């Protein structure tokens, strides 16, 4: 929190999805992927994530 306001309201989750590039859209025109759309494997990757380890280092008492 900062000045009694919550900065983060819920847990952070990774997001690996991005918009396709022009080259990828051009590639789709020449493949069977066009029938089903661009591969969206990464769009749902964070839904099945598991945390294996967390490391942190406290630098000083104010961080």
N, CA, C and O of each residue as an XYZ file, in Angstrom:
252
protein
N       0.835     -1.186      0.000
C       0.000      0.000      0.000
C       0.878      1.248      0.000
O       2.046      1.208      0.387
N       0.301      2.326     -0.432
C       0.976      3.616     -0.463
C      -0.030      4.666     -0.056
O      -1.068      4.822     -0.700
N       0.269      5.384      1.004
C      -0.647      6.400      1.544
C      -2.035      5.818      1.784
O      -3.052      6.417      1.435
N      -2.046      4.644      2.385
C      -3.275      3.922      2.745
C      -4.112      3.485      1.544
O      -5.304      3.220      1.696
N      -3.521      3.406      0.375
C      -4.218      2.908     -0.812
C      -3.552      1.618     -1.266
O      -2.327      1.543     -1.362
N      -4.367      0.601     -1.544
C      -3.824     -0.654     -2.063
C      -3.330     -0.446     -3.488
O      -4.068      0.047     -4.342
N      -2.107     -0.814     -3.736
C      -1.535     -0.696     -5.076
C      -1.834     -1.955     -5.887
O      -2.128     -1.872     -7.079
N      -1.759     -3.102     -5.253
C      -2.051     -4.376     -5.911
C      -3.276     -4.965     -5.237
O      -3.237     -5.299     -4.053
N      -4.361     -5.095     -5.983
C      -5.625     -5.543     -5.389
C      -5.812     -7.059     -5.414
O      -6.614     -7.593     -4.648
N      -5.083     -7.756     -6.283
C      -5.184     -9.215     -6.341
C      -3.836     -9.780     -6.764
O      -2.985     -9.030     -7.242
N      -3.621    -11.065     -6.603
C      -2.315    -11.649     -6.954
C      -1.953    -11.415     -8.415
O      -2.818    -11.417     -9.291
N      -0.686    -11.216     -8.660
C      -0.193    -11.044    -10.027
C      -0.100    -12.398    -10.715
O       0.255    -13.399    -10.093
N      -0.423    -12.419    -12.004
C      -0.297    -13.644    -12.787
C       0.490    -13.328    -14.060
O       0.367    -12.229    -14.601
N       1.283    -14.262    -14.537
C       2.037    -14.011    -15.769
C       1.111    -14.018    -16.985
O       0.101    -14.723    -17.007
N       1.464    -13.238    -17.977
C       0.699    -13.186    -19.214
C       1.695    -13.269    -20.367
O       2.424    -12.312    -20.627
N       1.730    -14.404    -21.056
C       2.689    -14.632    -22.131
C       2.109    -14.342    -23.510
O       2.806    -14.498    -24.513
N       0.864    -13.928    -23.581
C       0.206    -13.687    -24.854
C       0.603    -12.328    -25.410
O       0.816    -11.375    -24.661
N       0.699    -12.251    -26.717
C       0.958    -10.993    -27.406
C       0.222    -11.025    -28.737
O      -0.173    -12.090    -29.212
N       0.045     -9.883    -29.320
C      -0.596     -9.817    -30.629
C       0.335    -10.423    -31.676
O       1.552    -10.271    -31.576
N      -0.215    -11.105    -32.674
C       0.637    -11.675    -33.722
C       1.287    -10.572    -34.557
O       0.710     -9.501    -34.745
N       2.480    -10.845    -35.048
C       3.181     -9.884    -35.910
C       2.665    -10.017    -37.345
O       1.988    -10.987    -37.684
N       2.993     -9.033    -38.176
C       2.599     -9.097    -39.586
C       3.166    -10.339    -40.262
O       2.489    -10.958    -41.082
N       4.405    -10.712    -39.927
C       5.008    -11.910    -40.520
C       4.219    -13.155    -40.145
O       4.011    -14.034    -40.981
N       3.782    -13.236    -38.903
C       3.000    -14.401    -38.476
C       1.651    -14.434    -39.179
O       1.174    -15.505    -39.554
N       1.038    -13.285    -39.361
C      -0.242    -13.238    -40.069
C      -0.064    -13.653    -41.523
O      -0.930    -14.328    -42.078
N       1.041    -13.262    -42.150
C       1.339    -13.688    -43.517
C       1.579    -15.177    -43.599
O       1.176    -15.818    -44.570
N       2.235    -15.741    -42.585
C       2.501    -17.179    -42.525
C       1.199    -17.962    -42.471
O       1.090    -19.032    -43.068
N       0.222    -17.439    -41.766
C      -1.062    -18.127    -41.620
C      -1.728    -18.314    -42.978
O      -2.427    -19.305    -43.192
N      -1.521    -17.375    -43.896
C      -2.134    -17.481    -45.220
C      -1.657    -18.711    -45.993
O      -2.334    -19.164    -46.917
N      -0.491    -19.254    -45.620
C       0.078    -20.371    -46.367
C       0.054    -21.687    -45.605
O       0.682    -22.654    -46.037
N      -0.643    -21.748    -44.499
C      -0.662    -22.967    -43.698
C      -2.085    -23.365    -43.349
O      -3.032    -22.611    -43.570
N      -2.216    -24.558    -42.802
C      -3.524    -25.033    -42.363
C      -3.997    -24.348    -41.085
O      -5.149    -24.508    -40.683
N      -3.107    -23.582    -40.445
C      -3.490    -22.891    -39.214
C      -4.608    -21.893    -39.497
O      -5.384    -21.557    -38.602
N      -4.692    -21.422    -40.730
C      -5.720    -20.445    -41.090
C      -7.120    -20.988    -40.807
O      -8.025    -20.226    -40.469
N      -7.296    -22.275    -40.940
C      -8.603    -22.890    -40.701
C      -9.004    -22.754    -39.235
O     -10.159    -22.455    -38.931
N      -8.064    -22.969    -38.337
C      -8.372    -22.955    -36.905
C      -7.961    -21.663    -36.219
O      -8.270    -21.475    -35.042
N      -7.278    -20.772    -36.912
C      -6.779    -19.549    -36.295
C      -5.355    -19.731    -35.826
O      -4.809    -20.835    -35.850
N      -4.767    -18.643    -35.402
C      -3.378    -18.682    -34.931
C      -3.302    -19.498    -33.653
O      -4.203    -19.451    -32.815
N      -2.218    -20.245    -33.515
C      -2.001    -21.074    -32.329
C      -2.073    -20.218    -31.068
O      -1.309    -19.265    -30.914
N      -2.985    -20.556    -30.176
C      -3.197    -19.764    -28.966
C      -2.706    -20.489    -27.720
O      -3.212    -20.254    -26.623
N      -1.720    -21.370    -27.884
C      -1.183    -22.125    -26.756
C      -0.707    -21.198    -25.655
O      -0.981    -21.436    -24.479
N       0.004    -20.143    -26.026
C       0.560    -19.236    -25.017
C      -0.512    -18.419    -24.330
O      -0.314    -17.963    -23.204
N      -1.663    -18.221    -24.997
C      -2.726    -17.397    -24.403
C      -3.238    -18.014    -23.106
O      -3.618    -17.292    -22.185
N      -3.251    -19.337    -23.026
C      -3.766    -20.020    -21.842
C      -2.657    -20.638    -20.989
O      -2.943    -21.382    -20.051
N      -1.401    -20.338    -21.303
C      -0.273    -20.957    -20.597
C      -0.294    -20.669    -19.104
O       0.066    -21.535    -18.307
N      -0.705    -19.482    -18.715
C      -0.674    -19.134    -17.289
C      -1.783    -19.816    -16.491
O      -1.721    -19.851    -15.262
N      -2.790    -20.356    -17.162
C      -3.897    -21.009    -16.450
C      -3.473    -22.323    -15.800
O      -4.102    -22.761    -14.836
N      -2.430    -22.950    -16.303
C      -1.981    -24.232    -15.751
C      -0.603    -24.112    -15.101
O       0.121    -25.099    -14.975
N      -0.257    -22.918    -14.700
C       1.069    -22.682    -14.115
C       1.182    -23.286    -12.721
O       0.184    -23.447    -12.019
N       2.396    -23.615    -12.332
C       2.695    -24.056    -10.971
C       3.965    -23.345    -10.519
O       4.887    -23.129    -11.305
N       3.995    -22.990     -9.257
C       5.175    -22.342     -8.691
C       6.076    -23.418     -8.126
O       5.665    -24.189     -7.258
N       7.300    -23.473     -8.613
C       8.251    -24.475     -8.145
C       9.193    -23.908     -7.099
O       9.668    -24.638     -6.228
N       9.467    -22.614     -7.176
C      10.414    -22.024     -6.248
C      10.284    -20.506     -6.287
O       9.999    -19.933     -7.339
N      10.490    -19.858     -5.157
C      10.527    -18.401     -5.082
C      11.771    -18.012     -4.298
O      12.000    -18.497     -3.191
N      12.561    -17.141     -4.880
C      13.748    -16.613     -4.206
C      13.598    -15.109     -4.063
O      13.101    -14.442     -4.970
N      14.018    -14.581     -2.944
C      14.024    -13.136     -2.779
C      15.176    -12.743     -1.872
O      15.711    -13.556     -1.119
N      15.538    -11.478     -1.967
C      16.614    -10.953     -1.137
C      16.167     -9.615     -0.580
O      15.820     -8.711     -1.339
N      16.173     -9.482      0.730
C      15.813     -8.217      1.354
C      17.051     -7.329      1.346
O      18.063     -7.652      1.968
N      16.962     -6.214      0.642
C      18.106     -5.330      0.483
C      18.300     -4.455      1.716
O      19.410     -4.321      2.232
N      17.204     -3.863      2.179
C      17.254     -3.084      3.412
C      15.863     -3.039      4.033
O      14.926     -3.608      3.473
N      15.712     -2.394      5.143
C      14.435     -2.418      5.865
C      13.344     -1.601      5.191
O      12.187     -1.695      5.600
N      13.661     -0.804      4.178
C      12.663      0.044      3.517
C      12.233     -0.493      2.156
O      11.485      0.166      1.434
N      12.696     -1.669      1.812
C      12.289     -2.234      0.523
C      11.541     -3.521      0.724
O      11.117     -4.147     -0.248
